[in-house]
C-alpha cells in the first residue's frame, strides 16, 4: 500500500518531483491568467496540505485514532505558526548573502535576530510538546513516539538526516517563497 498523496516518482526523486510540481503550478497559473496567491493564501494552503499529509501518513502508518491525529495536527499547526518568524529572519540572512552590498555589521545583526527567533521558537516548541505529551502520552507508545520523532515534531534527531543539501534546498525554497524587497 502506497502513501496516497505521493507518487512513486515523488518518493524516488523528491527534488525533481518538487521542481516539476512548481513548474506545473506556475504554468497552470499563467495559462489561467490568474493572479498569484497572496502570501496569506499560500500560507493557508500550506497549512491545509500539512494537515492532509499528516493525517494521510498517520493513516498509512495505522495511527488512525482521531483524538491522536487531532492532537498531532494541532501541535504541528502550532509549530508552523511559531516558525514563521524563524523563516522570516532566515530569509533576511539568505537575502543578505546574495546582496553584494551587505557588510559584517549587517550580517552580525541579522544572524543575532535569526538566533533570537530560533530561541523563541524553541521555548514555544517545548511548551507545545509538553501539551502534546499530556494529550497523547507518546512516551508510553513507542510507535507514536517514533512517528513524532521521524517527522521532526519532537526531538532533534530528524534534523541530523537533512545534511547540507537539504538545508540549501530549504534556503532556496525560503528565498523563493517571498520575493526580495
N, C-alpha and C positions, 0 to 999 in steps of 0.2 A: 504494500500500500504506500503510495507516494504522498508527499505533502501537497495538499490541493492547490495552494496558491503559488507554487514554484514549479516550473517545467524542469525536465531532466537537463536541458541545455543550461538553464539558470543555475542548477546545482553544480554542474561540471565546470562552468565558465561564468562565475558571478560577475566579474568585471565587464566582460563582453556583453552579458545579458543586461546589466545596468546601463551601459552606454547605448545599446540598441533600444532599450525602453525609453531612454531620454530622447534619443533622436526620433523615435516613433511619435512620442508625445509632442515634440516640437513640430514635426511635420503635420500632425493632426491639427494642432492649434493654428498653424499657418494656413492649412487647407480650409479650415472652418472660418478663418479670419476673425477668430475670437481674441479678445484681449487676454493677455497672460493673467493668470490668477493673482490676486493680491497676496502679499506676504501672509496675511491672516488666513486667507482661503487655503494657501499651501500648507500652512501650519495645521489647520483643522483637518485637511485631507491626510496629512502625515499621521496625525493622532488617530484618525479612523483606520488607516492602514495598519498602524501599530496594534490597535486593539484587535482587528480581524486576524492579523498574523499571529498574535499571541494566542488567541482562542483557537485558531486552526491548529497551531503547533501543539498546544496543550491537548487538544482532542486527538491528534495524531499520536501523541505520547501516552494516550489513555489517561490523562489527567482531566477527567470530564466533570468533576464536581463543580456545579455552578458557583457555589459560595467561594471555593478556592479560586476559580477563574476570575470572579468579580474582584476578589482581594488583590490578586496578582495584577490585573489590568489597572485597578485603581492606583496601586503602587507605581506601576510603570508610567502611567499618565502623569502622576505627581512628579516623578523624576524628570520627565520630559519638560515640565514647566520650570523646574529648578535649573535645568541645563541650558535654558535659553540665554541667560546672562553669560554663562561659560562660553557658549558658542559665539556670542557677540564679541566678547573680549578676545577669544581665539582668532576670530575673523580679523579683528583690528591688528593683531600681531602679524598674521599672514599677509594682510594687505601692506603692512609696513615693510615686510621682507621683499616685496616686489617694487617698492617705491624707492627709487634711486636717491631721493632727497632725504629719506629718513636717517636720523643720526642716533648715536648711542644713547643720548638722553631720552629721546622718544622711545627707543627700544626698552630702556630700563623702566620707564613709566608704564608702557603697555604690558610688559611682562609682569610687573608688580600687580597691575589691575587684573590680569588673567589669573594669576595665582590667588589673588584675593577672592575672585569669583569662584574658583575651584574650592577654596576653603569653605565658603558659604554653602556651596553645593554639597560638600562632604557632611556638614552639620545637618542639613536638611535630609540627606540620604540616610544618615544614621537614625534619625527620628522616623523616617518612613519605613525602614527595615524593622525597627522595634515595633511599630504599629502592625506591620505585616506578620511579624512573629507572634503577636498576641492574637491576631485573627486566624492564622493558619497553623501555628506551632510547627513550622517546617523542620525544626531540629529533630523532631521525632518521626519525620517522614523523609528518609534519605532520597527517594525518587523525586519528591518535590524540591528538596534542597538542591539536588543535582541540577534540576531544570532551572531553578532560580540562579544558580551559580554559573551554569554554562551560558545563560542568556545575559549575564552581567548584572542582573538585578540585585544580587547580593555578592559580597566578597569582591576581590580584585583579581581572582585567577584568570578570568576571561580576558583581562587587559593584556596578559602576557602572551596571548596567541596572535595578536594583531600584527606585531612587527612593524618595521619602518615603512614598508609598502602600504600597509593598512592605515597607518597614521597619515601618510602622504595623501592617500585617496580620500580620507576624511577631511583633510585640509583643503584639497581641491574641491571637494563637494561643498564644503562650508563657504569657500570663496564664490562658488557658482550659485549658491543658494540666495545670495543677495548681491545685487550689483554694487560695484565700488562707488563710493560717494565722492 
